[in-house]
Amino acid sequence: MDPQRLLVSDLDGTLLGDEVALERFRDWFAGQRQSWRLVFATGRTVESVMAIVAAGDLPAPDAIVSNVGADIHDPVGGPWPGWPTSTDGWDLELVRTCLAQFAGIVPQPAGSQTARKASYHATDLSDASLNDIRTALERTGLRVTLVYSSARDLDVLPGDAGKAAAARFLADSWGLPAQHVIAAGDSGNDAELLTAGFRGVIVANAQPELDSLAGPTICRSAYSQAAGVLDGIR
């Protein structure tokens, strides 16, 4: 029988960061392979995630959502069939041209950029500033997803991308309803994932930018990192 539950978890600050708790998570998941699917949803590249898995620090996932939701990969790093669902309204050069007009928004190094993600350093952006950026992009005809986290990192993705969209895409492809999906995270780039109708787990060491998230499907664990993920699952 196919697994009937799905865990979609961020890595840095969520599963990663406490080696003892991570070992407990590995042990737990080893006994749950028949019941659960596992997806890592992270800002890391797929190569970085696969290196951690190869070292034995993380269990092998069923899929990898990399670059804050811009891309989905199979367990061996290949592109996931059918993703992205669309490229309408996406023009990387137009994104860069548009954001060049905003002071204090500095492109991250080339290694952080991809064909479906424009990444910037942008310290302490207010909600109003983010709305101004979104409005400017939309006025050009672009359909985008803005991801802001740690009061520092701004990523611009196609409108059909993002951790939440990727998790919904995978859950649908496996025939799993939202109530059978647990999403875990610790920072602003997890906010949309945690409020996408899944069962959300916010670990105790989460960034203050998640303080306002609440609701009947949100669990705030008293434990940090992988221990908090396990606590949320319980």
Phi, psi and omega in degrees: 000139179292150176304142184250005177227153180226128171253122175247112187233137166296164180254285186298122181084350179246281174283325184266147174132338179226106186296322180295314179294324179294323176297320176298320178296316179301317180296317179298312185292329178301330179269000185243008186305327183282343186252335188236143162262153183230129178231131171265126179241112195214163172278351180291164171283160179296325180297320179296317180295315182296328178293322179293319178296316181297329179284352179088004182284330179237147174291156179293128181272169173277336177199159178235122173260111187250172174053049181050032175101007178286328187225152172235138181231153172283175186299340179256012173095001179283159178295140180283129182302133176088356178243132004285155180284338182199152171242012179298136175076017180240125179213102186301317181294324178292323175301312182296319179297317182295315184284345178296341182281349185263122178290145176083001177252110190244127179302138174287166181303159184305326181295343179267353183264144174224176180295337182241021179206123173253121188245140185223154165268128182208102189277131171053049175289136176277167175300322180296319179295319177297321177295322178297318179295314180299317181297317180298318179294317182293329179294338177278354183095002181284142170255114188226161168244125176263133178234119181235130183213155176058023180053032188208321190252122178244123177240138177245123183238166171302154184298337180264011182251180181122160182300317181295314180298319180294319179295319177297318180301313181291317179300317178297319182294333178263001179070031182255126177288159184303325182289352176260011181245128172251129178245133183234140181197177184219357185216179185300331180285359174256354189301312182295321178299317184289340183245023185268012181098357174278182171270112187265139176240120176253119183285158188296334181271018183297154177293151180302337181296348176261004184300329185278351182284129180201164178148171185293343179255010180252126174251124174260108182282149174275001183244154184262155171050222187300329177296323178291324177297312179299319179298317179296321178297318178298000000 
